[in-house]
């Protein structure tokens, strides 16, 4: 069985960009700052995909279905 825990890589990040990222994330760990930035970017991308579907799921649930579901609680 093979487990994948991470990938080591070397990248050049401008010093001012890294300092800004460290400040924005509130950490002194470059690894933590980069990981949080990647996670944030992926989350924002996923949310944008969901937002782009707004109004396209006609068969999903009507307002009446939603109200009925709320009343069941």
ABEGO torsion letter per residue (X at the ends): XBBBAEBBBBBBBBAAAAAAAAAAAGBABAAAAAAAAAAAAAAAAAAAAAAAABGABAAABBAAAAAAAAAAX
